[in-house]
Amino acid sequence: MGELRSIAEPFVVSGPSGVAIRTRRKGLAPGDEKVLRLVGAHLGSLASRDLKARCRDGLAHSVKAWAVRKRELTPVSSSRWAGSITKATHDQWALARRCQLAHIQNLEAGIRAIEERLVLPVGQKGTKSAPGGYRSKREWHAKARRLRVLQDRLAAARADREAGVVHVVRGGKRLARTRHHLEAAGLTECAWRGRWEAERWFCQADGESGKRYGNETIRVSPDGEVNIKLPAPLAHLANAPHGRYVLTGQVAFAHRGSDWADRVEANRAVAYRIHLDAGRGRWYLTASWQIPPTPTLPIEAALAHGVIGIDMNADHLAAWRLDTHGNPVGRPRRFLYDLSGTAQHRDAQVRHALTRLLNWARTCGVKAIAVEDLDFQAEKTREKHGHRRRFRQLISGMPTGRLRARLTSMADTTGVTIIAVDPAYTSKWGAQHWQKPMAGPTRRTTRHDAAGIAIGRRAQGHPIRRRTTPPRAHQSDAHGHRTVQADRRAPGREEPRPRIPGPRTRSVPPDAASTRATRTSTTVRDVRSDQAWVQDSLLLTEQER
């Protein structure tokens, strides 16, 4: 058996730092859509030009260069539009930089996996902790060639990172590649062109506290009226004073509408984005703002009312409630979801499952939910699971990051604390110690249910291994402590019984004389017996004294 890796300590997940809500923009007149398309296309061309300039600067970028780019964009838009464009460009370049580092780390992991297997003999069996050699000489040769390819890619990626070169596609690389596979995507060239242009438009503005309704560029009044500050070349399209265009109709936010209204009425910063879903032909308005992070509770206070352990799977969340001592309470719960279909459908399924989970936690009175700190980025490479394609597809389809973000945001509004634990060995040890004992004649415990218990116990600081039954023939202290979970050298682990001074009743035989002198008979004797027992009055006198 290989050496077990160290287990990280559980920690309380910090709350969300921002809020984003979206509503559909209905009732637009044909003239309104024309203006929005012109504004989005014009500002999108400026954003593309600014992104090109930012990528050209690379690591030599400075605050002075940022100011120069903003001054160049101001005459063809406005000062606030220029500020929004340059900030969005900076964020996009920084995101590409982080993705570049993740790509390098992925290449390094793949290269290490191939190098470790190439040095092993062909056909050597692997173990649970380490893979073996490749199955045939043909596979060995193919992996040796792939190793050279990955090494070349790694060298190119490292050179780009050192030079500050990033590869960014406005509109998305996936949609750009779809242009060469229109038949497989079920799109015509005209439909693809409409989506491509809509994705490259730019119509978003940052908020500014102290200004009217929290935003001077895209202004939304508390009653839902939307008006936009037009760029300088499109100022002749204005239908309101000061070069502004008022859209017909009103908007309303169903989710967190009261929070948004409070910020707007107080003139606090709110950022807006207007975008078109070309596939459906619908316009949407997104409002976002920052919130102060919620102070995190100490982990001991969060666990004062027990915890719910959650095991995430491809089609459901397996949950089990634990009391403060780490004992399972009640029956396991499963919250199903379907991760097939579009991204919006998958996100809605995850959101509905989390809503049911939080409602159950509130009903039970539990203030903490324990989840695994999962990250499959280093675990789904083809070098590690080359022949397990279905397994790679399974873990690639699990939205661990989205579920963690959704759960953190939704739990913050309900007062539930999220505790992240190390995912090492939770499924294996949970099934080993809890799956069979928690099963019954009318209840079938799955491996995922047992993993939920293991996750909850790890969050509470308890070992996953459960108490074992004392020896059947001698259920006493003759064999040491009653369980193998607690040890006499660690009295705080499971709170063993305190040591009672003096002889043990079952270990030391009592004094026969004193027992006979103080006990009373419980046997009914025959009245015909000529030897009746008479208690001495002196003994009673001594006892009364």
C-alpha positions in Angstrom: 0.0 0.0 0.0 1.4 3.4 -1.0 1.9 6.2 1.4 -1.2 8.4 2.0 -0.9 12.0 1.2 -1.5 14.6 3.9 -5.0 15.9 4.5 -5.5 19.6 4.4 -7.5 21.3 7.2 -11.1 22.3 6.4 -11.8 26.0 6.1 -14.8 28.3 5.9 -15.5 29.6 2.3 -15.7 33.4 2.0 -18.9 34.9 0.8 -19.5 36.5 -2.6 -18.1 39.9 -3.4 -20.6 40.9 -6.1 -24.1 40.5 -7.4 -25.3 40.3 -11.0 -29.0 40.2 -12.1 -30.5 40.0 -15.5 -33.8 40.7 -17.1 -35.2 40.6 -20.6 -35.6 43.8 -22.5 -39.1 43.6 -24.0 -41.1 46.0 -26.1 -38.3 47.5 -28.1 -39.3 49.5 -31.2 -37.6 48.9 -34.5 -35.8 52.2 -34.1 -34.5 51.2 -30.7 -33.0 48.0 -32.0 -31.4 49.9 -34.8 -29.8 52.4 -32.4 -28.6 49.6 -30.1 -27.0 47.7 -33.0 -25.2 50.8 -34.2 -23.9 51.7 -30.7 -22.8 48.1 -30.1 -21.0 47.8 -33.5 -19.3 51.2 -33.1 -18.1 50.6 -29.6 -17.2 47.0 -30.5 -14.8 48.2 -33.2 -13.2 50.6 -30.7 -12.8 47.7 -28.1 -11.1 45.5 -30.8 -8.7 48.3 -31.6 -7.9 48.9 -28.0 -7.4 45.2 -27.2 -4.9 45.0 -30.1 -3.0 48.0 -28.7 -3.0 46.4 -25.2 -1.7 43.1 -26.5 1.0 44.9 -28.5 2.3 46.6 -25.3 2.6 43.3 -23.5 4.6 43.4 -20.3 5.7 47.0 -21.1 2.2 48.3 -20.3 2.0 51.1 -17.7 -0.5 53.5 -16.3 0.8 56.2 -18.7 0.1 53.9 -21.7 -3.4 53.2 -20.3 -4.1 57.0 -20.1 -2.9 57.4 -23.7 -5.2 54.8 -25.0 -8.1 56.3 -23.1 -7.4 59.8 -24.6 -7.4 58.3 -28.1 -10.8 56.7 -27.6 -12.5 59.7 -26.0 -13.1 61.9 -29.1 -14.8 59.0 -31.0 -16.9 57.9 -28.0 -16.9 59.8 -24.7 -14.7 59.9 -21.6 -16.9 57.4 -19.7 -17.3 55.0 -22.7 -13.5 55.2 -23.1 -13.0 54.3 -19.5 -15.3 51.3 -19.7 -13.6 50.0 -22.9 -10.0 50.3 -21.5 -11.0 48.6 -18.2 -12.7 45.8 -20.1 -9.6 45.4 -22.2 -7.3 45.3 -19.2 -9.5 42.6 -17.6 -9.6 40.5 -20.7 -5.8 40.6 -21.1 -5.4 39.6 -17.4 -7.8 36.7 -17.9 -5.9 35.5 -20.9 -2.7 35.7 -18.9 -4.1 33.5 -16.1 -5.4 31.0 -18.7 -2.0 30.9 -20.3 -0.5 29.9 -16.9 -3.1 27.2 -16.4 -2.3 25.9 -19.9 1.4 25.7 -19.1 0.7 23.8 -15.8 -1.5 21.4 -17.7 1.2 20.7 -20.3 3.8 20.2 -17.5 1.5 17.6 -15.8 1.0 15.7 -19.1 4.7 15.6 -19.8 5.4 14.3 -16.3 2.8 11.6 -16.7 4.2 10.4 -20.0 7.8 10.5 -18.8 7.0 8.4 -15.8 5.3 5.7 -17.9 7.9 5.7 -20.7 10.7 4.5 -18.4 8.7 1.5 -17.2 8.8 -1.8 -19.1 6.1 -2.4 -21.7 3.2 -4.3 -20.2 4.1 -3.7 -16.6 1.0 -3.7 -14.4 0.1 -0.6 -12.5 -1.2 -0.1 -9.0 -4.0 2.0 -7.5 -1.5 4.7 -6.6 0.7 4.7 -9.7 0.1 3.7 -13.4 2.1 1.0 -15.0 3.9 0.8 -18.4 2.2 1.1 -21.7 0.4 -1.9 -23.0 2.2 -2.4 -26.3 5.3 -1.1 -28.2 3.0 0.7 -30.6 1.4 2.7 -27.8 4.8 3.3 -26.3 6.0 4.7 -29.6 2.9 6.9 -30.1 3.3 8.3 -26.6 7.0 9.0 -27.2 6.0 11.1 -30.2 3.3 12.9 -28.2 5.8 13.7 -25.6 7.9 15.6 -28.2 4.7 17.5 -29.3 3.9 18.5 -25.8 7.4 19.6 -25.1 7.3 21.8 -28.2 4.0 23.3 -27.1 5.3 23.9 -23.6 8.4 25.7 -25.0 6.2 27.9 -27.2 3.9 28.7 -24.3 6.7 29.6 -22.0 8.3 31.8 -24.6 5.0 33.6 -25.1 4.6 34.1 -21.3 8.1 35.5 -20.9 7.5 37.9 -23.8 4.0 38.9 -22.5 2.2 37.6 -25.6 -1.4 36.3 -25.2 -3.8 34.9 -27.7 -7.3 36.5 -27.4 -10.3 36.2 -29.7 -13.0 38.8 -29.3 -16.2 36.9 -29.7 -14.8 33.6 -28.5 -12.5 31.0 -30.0 -15.1 28.3 -30.1 -17.5 30.5 -32.1 -14.7 31.4 -34.5 -13.9 27.7 -35.1 -17.6 27.0 -35.7 -17.3 29.0 -38.9 -15.4 26.0 -40.5 -18.0 23.5 -39.3 -21.4 25.1 -40.0 -23.1 21.9 -41.1 -22.2 20.1 -37.8 -23.3 23.1 -35.8 -26.6 23.3 -37.7 -26.0 27.0 -38.7 -26.0 28.8 -42.0 -23.4 31.4 -42.8 -25.8 34.2 -42.3 -26.9 32.9 -38.9 -23.3 32.4 -37.8 -22.4 35.9 -39.0 -25.2 37.4 -36.9 -24.0 35.6 -33.8 -20.4 36.5 -34.5 -21.2 40.2 -34.8 -23.4 40.2 -31.7 -20.7 38.6 -29.6 -18.2 41.3 -30.7 -20.4 44.2 -29.9 -19.7 46.3 -26.8 -22.4 48.0 -24.8 -21.5 48.0 -21.1 -20.7 50.8 -18.7 -19.2 50.9 -15.2 -21.1 52.5 -12.4 -20.1 55.6 -10.5 -21.3 56.4 -7.0 -22.7 59.9 -6.4 -23.9 60.2 -10.0 -27.6 60.1 -10.9 -28.9 56.6 -10.4 -25.4 55.3 -10.1 -24.4 55.4 -13.8 -24.0 58.3 -16.2 -23.6 56.2 -19.4 -26.4 53.6 -19.2 -28.9 55.1 -16.8 -31.9 53.1 -15.4 -34.3 55.0 -13.3 -36.2 53.4 -10.4 -39.4 53.1 -12.5 -37.5 51.1 -15.2 -36.8 53.8 -17.8 -33.5 53.1 -19.7 -31.6 55.8 -21.5 -28.1 55.7 -23.1 -25.4 58.3 -23.6 -24.7 58.0 -27.4 -21.1 58.1 -28.7 -20.1 61.3 -30.4 -20.4 60.0 -34.0 -24.0 58.8 -33.2 -25.2 61.8 -31.3 -27.5 62.8 -34.2 -29.7 59.8 -33.3 -30.5 61.2 -29.8 -34.2 61.7 -28.8 -33.4 63.3 -25.5 -31.3 66.3 -24.3 -27.5 66.1 -23.9 -27.1 63.4 -26.6 -29.0 60.7 -24.9 -31.4 58.1 -26.3 -34.4 56.9 -24.3 -35.6 53.3 -25.0 -39.3 52.6 -25.2 -40.8 50.5 -22.5 -39.7 49.8 -19.0 -37.6 47.1 -17.3 -38.1 45.3 -14.0 -35.8 42.9 -12.2 -37.6 39.9 -10.7 -34.5 38.7 -8.7 -33.2 41.1 -6.1 -35.2 43.9 -7.5 -35.5 45.6 -4.2 -31.8 45.5 -3.6 -31.2 47.1 -7.0 -33.9 49.8 -6.4 -32.3 50.7 -3.1 -28.9 51.2 -4.7 -30.4 53.2 -7.6 -32.4 55.5 -5.3 -29.3 56.1 -3.2 -27.2 56.9 -6.3 -24.8 54.1 -5.6 -22.7 52.6 -8.4 -24.4 50.0 -10.6 -22.8 48.6 -13.8 -25.0 47.7 -16.8 -24.6 45.6 -19.9 -27.0 45.4 -22.9 -26.5 42.4 -25.1 -28.3 40.5 -27.8 -28.9 36.7 -27.8 -28.8 36.3 -31.6 -30.0 32.7 -31.4 -33.2 33.7 -29.8 -33.4 37.2 -31.0 -33.8 38.6 -27.5 -32.3 41.6 -25.8 -31.1 41.4 -22.2 -30.1 44.0 -19.6 -27.7 42.9 -16.8 -27.1 44.9 -13.7 -24.1 44.2 -11.4 -22.6 45.8 -8.3 -20.1 45.0 -5.6 -21.0 44.1 -2.1 -18.9 44.0 1.1 -17.8 40.5 1.8 -19.7 38.8 4.6 -17.6 38.3 7.7 -16.8 34.6 8.0 -17.8 32.8 11.2 -15.3 30.7 13.1 -15.6 27.1 12.1 -16.6 26.1 15.6 -19.5 28.5 15.7 -20.7 27.3 12.3 -20.7 23.7 13.4 -22.6 24.3 16.6 -25.9 22.9 15.2 -24.4 20.1 13.2 -23.5 19.9 9.6 -24.8 18.5 6.2 -22.2 16.6 4.2 -22.5 16.9 0.4 -21.0 14.5 -2.1 -21.3 15.9 -5.7 -21.9 13.5 -8.5 -22.7 13.6 -12.2 -26.4 13.5 -11.8 -27.2 14.3 -8.1 -26.1 15.7 -4.8 -25.9 13.1 -2.0 -26.5 14.7 1.4 -26.6 13.4 4.9 -27.2 15.4 8.1 -24.8 14.8 11.0 -25.2 15.9 14.6 -22.5 17.7 16.6 -20.8 14.4 17.5 -20.5 13.3 13.9 -23.3 10.8 14.0 -25.7 10.5 11.0 -29.2 11.7 11.7 -32.3 10.5 9.8 -32.1 9.3 6.2 -29.9 10.4 3.3 -31.2 12.9 0.8 -30.6 13.1 -2.9 -31.1 16.2 -5.0 -31.2 15.3 -8.7 -30.3 17.4 -11.7 -29.8 16.9 -15.4 -26.6 18.3 -16.9 -27.5 17.7 -20.5 -28.6 20.4 -23.0 -27.6 24.0 -23.2 -25.5 25.9 -20.6 -28.6 27.8 -19.5 -30.5 24.5 -18.8 -27.5 23.1 -16.9 -27.2 26.2 -14.8 -30.9 26.2 -14.0 -30.7 22.5 -13.0 -27.9 23.2 -10.6 -29.7 26.2 -9.2 -32.9 24.3 -8.5 -31.0 21.5 -6.8 -29.2 23.9 -4.5 -32.4 25.7 -3.7 -33.9 22.4 -2.5 -30.8 21.7 -0.5 -30.8 25.0 1.3 -34.5 24.7 2.1 -33.9 21.4 3.7 -30.9 22.7 5.7 -33.1 25.6 6.9 -35.8 23.2 7.9 -33.4 21.0 9.9 -31.9 24.1 11.6 -28.4 23.3 10.4 -26.1 26.3 9.8 -23.2 24.6 8.0 -22.8 22.6 4.7 -19.6 20.7 4.0 -18.5 20.3 0.4 -15.4 18.9 -1.2 -12.8 21.4 -2.5 -12.8 19.7 -6.0 -10.6 20.7 -8.9 -10.5 18.4 -11.9 -8.2 20.5 -14.0 -5.2 18.3 -13.3 -7.2 15.0 -13.2 -8.9 14.9 -16.6 -5.8 14.8 -18.9 -5.7 12.2 -21.6 -2.2 11.2 -20.4 -3.6 10.1 -17.0 -6.8 8.6 -18.2 -6.1 7.9 -21.8 -8.2 4.8 -22.2 -11.0 5.9 -19.9 -12.7 8.3 -22.2 -16.1 8.0 -20.6 -14.6 8.8 -17.2 -12.8 11.8 -18.6 -16.1 13.0 -20.2 -17.8 12.4 -16.9 -15.5 14.5 -14.7 -15.3 17.2 -17.5 -19.1 17.6 -17.4 -19.3 18.1 -13.7 -19.6 21.8 -13.1 -17.6 22.0 -9.9 -16.6 25.6 -10.2 -20.1 26.8 -11.1 -21.7 24.7 -8.3 -19.3 26.1 -5.7 -19.9 29.7 -6.8 -23.7 29.2 -6.9 -23.7 27.4 -3.5 -21.6 30.1 -1.9 -23.8 32.9 -3.3 -27.1 31.3 -2.4 -26.0 30.2 1.0 -24.9 33.7 1.9 -28.4 35.0 1.5 -29.9 32.2 3.8 -27.3 32.5 6.6 -25.7 29.1 5.9 -21.9 28.7 6.1 -20.0 26.7 3.5 -17.1 24.6 4.7 -14.6 23.2 2.2 -12.7 20.0 3.0 -10.0 18.0 1.3 -11.5 15.5 -1.1 -8.8 12.8 -0.5 -10.2 9.3 0.2 -13.7 10.5 1.2 -15.5 8.1 -1.2 -13.2 5.2 -0.4 -13.2 5.5 3.3 -16.8 6.5 3.5 -17.8 3.3 1.7 -15.4 1.2 3.8 -16.7 2.4 7.2 -20.2 3.7 6.7 -22.0 2.1 3.7 -22.8 -1.3 5.2 -23.5 -0.2 8.8 -26.0 2.5 7.6 -27.9 0.1 5.4 -31.1 -1.5 6.6 -34.0 -3.8 5.5 -35.8 -0.8 4.0 -32.9 1.5 3.3 -30.2 1.0 0.7 -27.1 3.2 1.3 -25.0 4.0 -1.7 -21.4 4.8 -1.9 -22.2 8.4 -2.5 -24.4 8.6 0.7 -21.5 7.2 2.7 -19.2 9.7 1.2 -21.5 12.5 2.4 -21.0 11.2 6.0 -17.2 11.1 5.5 -17.2 14.7 4.2 -19.3 16.0 7.1 -17.1 14.2 9.7 -13.9 15.6 8.2 -15.4 19.1 8.4 -16.1 18.6 12.1 -12.6 17.4 12.7 -13.6 13.8 13.5 -11.8 10.8 11.8 -13.8 9.1 9.1 -13.5 5.7 10.8 -16.5 4.8 12.9 -16.8 3.2 16.3 -16.5 -0.5 16.3 -18.6 -2.9 18.4 -16.9 -4.2 21.6 -16.0 -7.8 21.7 -19.1 -9.9 21.9 -17.7 -12.5 24.4 -16.3 -9.9 26.8 -17.8 -6.4 26.4 -15.8 -4.8 29.1 -12.4 -3.1 29.5 -10.4 -6.3 29.6 -9.3 -5.7 26.0 -8.5 -2.1 26.5 -10.7 0.8 25.4 -14.2 -0.2 24.1 -13.5 1.3 20.6 -10.6 1.4 18.2 -11.4 4.9 17.2 -10.3 6.5 20.5 -7.0 5.9 22.2 -6.1 6.5 25.8 -3.3 8.7 24.8 -5.7 11.1 23.1 -8.5 11.6 25.7 -10.0 14.5 23.8 -10.7 12.6 20.7 -13.8 10.7 21.6 -14.2 11.6 25.3 -13.5 8.1 26.9 -15.0 7.3 30.3 -13.1 9.0 33.1 -10.9 6.8 35.3 -12.6 5.9 38.5 -10.2 5.3 41.4 -10.4 2.0 43.3 -11.0 -1.6 42.2 -13.4 -2.4 39.4 -16.5 -4.4 40.4 -16.2 -6.9 37.6 -12.4 -7.3 37.9 -11.9 -7.6 41.7 -14.2 -10.0 43.6 -16.0 -8.5 46.6 -15.4 -9.3 50.2 -17.6 -12.3 50.9 -17.9 -11.6 54.7 -19.1 -8.1 54.4 -21.5 -9.0 51.6 -23.2 -11.7 53.7 -23.4 -9.3 56.6 -25.2 -6.5 54.7 -27.4 -8.2 52.1 -31.0 -9.2 52.6 -32.5 -12.5 51.5 -34.6 -12.5 48.4 -35.5 -16.2 48.7 -38.8 -17.3 50.1 -38.1 -20.2 52.5 -40.5 -22.9 53.4 -42.2 -22.3 56.8 -41.7 -26.0 57.6 -37.9 -25.6 57.6 -36.6 -26.1 61.1 -33.6 -23.8 60.4 -35.1 -20.3 59.9 -32.8 -17.4 59.3 -33.1 -14.6 61.9 -31.3 -11.3 61.3 -29.2 -10.0 64.1 -30.5 -6.8 65.6 -26.9 -5.6 66.2 -26.3 -5.3 62.5 -29.4 -3.1 62.1 -28.2 -0.9 64.9 -24.8 -0.5 63.4 -26.3 0.4 60.1 -28.6 3.0 61.6 -25.7 4.6 63.3 
